[in-house]
Amino acid sequence: MAQSLPFPEAEYGAPERRLATLNAAKFTFVFAVFNLHQLSKSFAPLYGLLLLAATAMLGLDLLKTRIRLSRDGAIGLVLVGLYLMAAMATYIHSLALISPIGATIGLVRFLFAFPVFLAAFAYIHTVEDLEKSLVSTTVVVAVLYLSIPWQIAFGQLSWLPSDYERGGFERYASLLGNVTAVGIAVGFYLAPALFLVRDTRLRLFLVVALLISSAASLSKAAIMNVALVPLIGLAQGFIPQLRVWQNWSRSDVFKVGAVFVVSIAVALAIPSVRDRLLVNLASYGVESAEKADDVSIDQSIGERIFQHPKEIIDNLYKQYHEVGWITGAGFGMSSTALVPEKDQLSIMAHNEYFEFLGIGGIFYVLLFIIIISYSIYKILFHTLYSKNTVHRHVFATLIVIFINYVVNLPFANGLVYQPLQAATFWVLIYSSLVFTGHEKDDAV
């Protein structure tokens, strides 16, 4: 029986598989271009052409798209509008404290991933579009992630920057950005690979590519996020409407388990890979001959929850005394994450809530929390009460991603503007605006 549409069928017609595939391809192209910003450093003309093509295509398709929201989606759209207005206010504030160029770079970087939100309006019209877009973007991420193990095997790509060393090993950047972004975002794309991909061979490839690449990145966060996704999926299984493992057979479990065992055996047999894994595990208290020249996971968490926030507050006090809590101090408070080095006013927060506090003050923090809370509520409510099992499975997967996203917020910044992470932010918000509020209309 045909799936229902989030929009009137008379206006959009019955969902066609070919059209949904084309929409997902267009969305994925925009997603890929904005995530390949590393190319701008060494291949500026090529990246300029790609960016121009993606922007032109998106602009033309937006002109042909009529915005449709769920019954109360206008509330969320108002919140997004306030979020953008606050970004502009932060830009104006930045002009008073740092150079005009630095303030402008800060604004552009802060909103660089916003076109992904616009692309969702242009191309994700049905739940089928949403599902296919999640899967196709995961394929792109998994393939581009492989640039990390590729460099370990064949040497650094000279036009890609290296983050720094850890435990005596080079930390290679990927085509999608630095290793920190890889470690934080891996869970956002592992969830669709595990729960939405139906083809076993494709699922195996995606899971192995994501796991190998994140492990090779020497990111402590990657280990946590890889472990969180299946655990969240298992926890959701206690609520029937939120189960995400339906498309797994016993054969699938056996095949994936076998791949894990073989992968671990191969990793332990290759000295360079084994030593990297041991360095990474050392942060979690796993003793080995390898000594990581890095802090433990406990110390890292403490720094992000207590030490860095305190320094952000101290730096705000230096600028505006107690008033800094209310006003923030502009994009310069995000360190080199958003502005050139000469315009930085603080250390990097490594905590999204305190980054918002630093750049825009307490009201920007509260607005961000309200947006996240609204989106989670809408998606969760829709998933619990939807009668369409296909839709429910897609939205249960979104909940896994959302929980993983929220868990990372106190331990990293850039989750709203670094494209690999911010794409998740904007897609989740878009989904809460458009695909919820139709609980009585989505019966199978």
N, C-alpha and C positions, 0 to 999 in steps of 0.2 A: 504494500500500500504506500502511496506517495507520502513523502514527508511534507509537513506544513512549512510555509514560508513565514519569516518574521515580518513580511510586508504583504499587502493585499495581492492575491494571485492575479487579479484582473490587470494590475498595473505591471507586474514583473513577469507574469507567465509562470508555467510550471518549471521547476528546476531541471535544467538539462545538464547532463554529465559533461558534455564538451564545453559548455559555457562556464561551468564551475571550474573546470580545469584551466581554462584561459584566464579567468579572474585570478586564480591562485598563482598562475605563472606571472601575471603582471605584478601582483602584490610582492611576490618573491623577488622579482627584478628590482623593484624600488628598495626593498629590504636589503638586498645584496649590495647595491650601489652605495647606499649610505653607510653600510658596514665596511666597505672596502676603502675607507678614507685613508688607510695607510699608503695607498697608491699615490695619493696627492703629493707625497714627499719626494718621490723619485720619478714618478710618471705623471706629472701634472697635466700635460696635454691630453693624455689618454683618459685620466680620471675626469678631467673637465668635460670631455665629450660624453662619457658615461653619465655624469651628473646632469648635463644638459638634456640628454635623451630621456633620462628617468623623470626629470622635472617637467619637461614638455609633455610627455605622455600622461603623467599624473594630472597636470593642469588641464589638458584637453578632456580627459575622462571625468574629472571633477565637474566640469561645465555641463556634462551630460547626466550627472548623477543628482537625483533628488534625495535630500537628507531625510531619512526615516529613523524615528526613535521609538523606544518602547513607550508604554503608557505614561510612565513618569520619568522617562529618560531625559526630559528637558531639565530636570533638577541637576543631573550629572553634567549636562552640557554647560549649565550656568557655572558649576564648580570649575570646570575646565577653563571657561572664560576668565574666571577670577584668578586661576592659576597663571594664565598668560599675562593678565594685567599686572599681577604681582611681579612677574619676571621683568616687565617693562619698567615698573617702579624701581626694581633692583638695579636695572641698567642706569636709570637716571641718577640713582644714589651713587652708583659706581663712578660716574663721571666726576663727582665731587672729590673722590679720594684717590683715584688712579688715572692713568692717561686715557684719553679718548679712544686710542687704538686698543688698549688693554680692555676697557669696558666693552667695546664693540665685539672684540674677540670673545669675551666672556659670554655675552648675550647669544652670539651665533653658536658657540659650543653648547650652551645650556639648552638651546632649542633645536639643535642640529637634527635630532631624531624625530622631531614633531611631524615631518612629512610621512612617517610611518602611520601615524594616526589618521592623516588625510587619506593615505592609500587604503586604509581599512574602510573608510567611507566609500571610496571609489570602487573597490573590488570585492569586499567581503559582504555579500548581500544575503547569503543563506548560511545555515549551519554547515552545509556541505562545503561551501567556500571557506568557512572558518577552519574546518577540519583539514581540508587539503592544504590550506595556507600554513597551518601549524606544521604539517608533515613536510611540505616542500622547503620551508625555511630551515627546518631541522636538518634536511639533507644538505643544504648549502653550508650550514654551520659545521656539520660533521666533516665534510670534505675539506673545508678551509682550515679547520682545526688541525688536520693532518700535516699542515706546514710546520708544526712543531716537531713531531717525530721525524719528519723528512730532514730537517736541519741537523738533528742529532745523528742521523745515519750518514748524511752526505755533506754536511758542513753548512755554516750559516749563509743565508741569502743576504748578500752584501747590501741590498737596498732595504732590508728590514732591520730596524734597530734592535739591539739587545738590551733587555731590561737591566740586568746586573747578574753577578754571580751569587750562588748560594751553595754552601757546602763544597766549594771548589768546582762547581759545575756552572756552565753558562746557562742563563735563563733566556731562551729564545722567544721573541715576540712572534705572534702568528699573523696571518693575513687579516685577522679580525681585530687586532689590537694587542695590547700587552698581556702578559700572563695573568695579571690580577683579574682582568676582565674575563679571561678564559675560566679561571677558577671559580669566579662568582657565578657566571652565566651557565655553566655546564648543566646544572640541575634544571634550568628552564627549558632546555632542549632535550635532556634525557627523558623527561616525562612524556612528551609526544612520541619519542622513539619507542618507549616501552609500552605505552597504552593505546596509541592511535594507529600505529603501523600494523597492518594486517598480514602483509607478506613476511614470512619468517626470515627469508634470506636478507631482505632489506633491513629488517629489524636487527638482525645479527650484525650486519655491517655498521649500522648507525651506532649501536651500543658499543661495539668494540672500538670504533673510531673515536667516539667521545671519551671512553674510558682511557684508552692508551694516550690520547693527546693531553687530557687533563692531568694524568699521572706524570707525563713527561714534562709538564709545565713547571713542576716543582712548587705548585701552589698548595698551601695548607688548606685553603678554603675548598679546593677541588675535592679533597677527600671527604670533607664534611658534606658537601652538596651531593656528591655521588651516593653517599650512604643515605641521605635524607629522603631522596625521591622514592625508592622502594618502601622505606619505612612509613612514609606518609601514605603511600598507596595501600599498604597493609592495614594501617590504622583506619583509613576510610572504609575498609571492607566491613567493619563492624556496623556500618550504617548502609543498608541495602541500596538506597538511592545513590550513594556516593562510591560504589564499587567501581574500580578501574581495571581490574584484571580479567574481565570477561572474555577477551579475545585470546587468552592464553590456554593452550591445551597442555596435557602432560608431555606430549612430544616437544612442544616449544620450551617448556621448563628444562627438559633433559638437554636439548640442543644448546640453549643458552648456558646452562651449567657446564656442559662439556667445553664450550668456548672459553668460559672463565678459567677453568682448570688448565686448559692448554695455554691460554694467554699468560697465566701466572707462571707456568713451567718455562715458557719461552723467555719471559722477563727475567726470571732467576738465572737462566742459562747464559744470558748476554750480560757481561760485566758492566757495561756502561749504563744499561737500563736498570739492572739490579741495584747498582750503587745510587742511582737517582731516587729509586723507590725508597731505599733505606734512609737516605737523607731526609726525604719528605716524612717518612714515618717516625723519624727521630723526634720531630716536633710534638708527636702524640705520645711520647714516652716509650717507644719501641727501641730498645737498646740494640746497638750494632756497632761494628767497627768504624762505620762512617759517622763523622761528627759534623752536624749541621752548624754553620756559623750563623745561626738564626735563633730567635727566641722560641720558647715552647708555645704550644697552642694556648695554654692557660695564661701565659703572660700577654700574648697577642690579644686575647679577649679582654683582659684587664686594661690594656692600653686603650682599646676602642670604647670601652664602657666608662672608664674613669679618667685616664691620663689625657688623652687627646681632647675629650670634651672640656676638661678643665682649662687646657691651653686655649681652646677656642674662646671660652668665656673670659679668660684673662686678656686675650687680644681684643675682644670686643670692649672690654673695660678701658683699655688703653686708647681706643678711638673715641668712645662716647660715654664712658663711665656706666652708670646703671641704665641709661637710656639705650645703650647698645642692645640690650635684651629685646627691646621693642622694635628698633629700627633695623638691626643687622648692620653690616658694613659693606655690602655689595659683593660683586663677584671676586674681588681680590681676596676675600676671606676663604676662598676655596683653594688657595695655594696654586700651584702650577697645573692643577687639574683643569682649570678654566681660563687662566690668564697667563701671559708671559711671566717669566721669573722676576723681572724688574718690577712688576705690578703686584706681586704677592704681599699680602698683609698678615698671613698666618701660616701655620703648618696645615697639612692636609688633615681633614677631620677623621677620615676612615670610619665615619658614622653618618648615615644619611640624615638622620634627624638633626644632628648638630651642624651638619653642613647647611641645612636650611636655616637653622638659627643664625649661623654666621653670616650668610649672604642676605637674608631677608627678615630676620627677627622672628619673634615668637608667633606672630600671626601667620607667617608663611609656613611654619612648622605645623600649626593647627590646621591650616587649610590642606596641607598635604595629607595629614592623618585623616581628615574628614573624607577626602577623595578616595583614599585607600579603603577606609571603612565602608563607605557607600558602595564601592564596587564589589567588595567581598560580600556584603549583605545581599546585594542584588543577585549575584551569581549563585551564591549558596541557596537563597530562597527559591530561585528558579529551578535549580537542580533537584532540590528536595521535593518539589511539587509538580515537576514536569511529568507528563504521562508518556512522552515519547522516549523510548529507551535509547535510541540512537543519539538524540539531542542530550539526554541525561549523561551518557557516557562521555561525550565531548566536554560538557561542562564540568563533570567530575574531574576530568583531566586538568581543566583550567584551575580548579580548586587546588590540586596538587602543586601546580606551578605557582599559584598565588601564595600558598603557605610557604613554599621554598623562598619566594621573593621577600616576603615579610620577615622571615627568619634572618635573611642577610642584611636587612636595613640597618641594624645597629653596628654592623661590623665592616661596612664598606660604604664609600660614597661613589657617586657617578651612576647610581641605579636609575636615575631619571634623565640622564643625558648621554652617557656612553652608549653608542647605538646598539651594541649587542645586548645590553641590559635594558636600555630604555625602550627598545622595541617591545619587550614583554610588558613593560609598564603601560604603553599606549594601547596595545592589543587587548589587554585585560580591561582597561577602562572602556574602550570602544565596545567590547562584548557586553559589558554591564549596561551600556546605554541603549543598545539596539536589540539584543537577543533575550532580554528578560521582560517580564510583564505580560507574557502571552501564555500563562499557565493553562487557561481553558481552551486554547486554540491548537495545542500541539499533540492531541491524541493521535496514536498510531493509526 
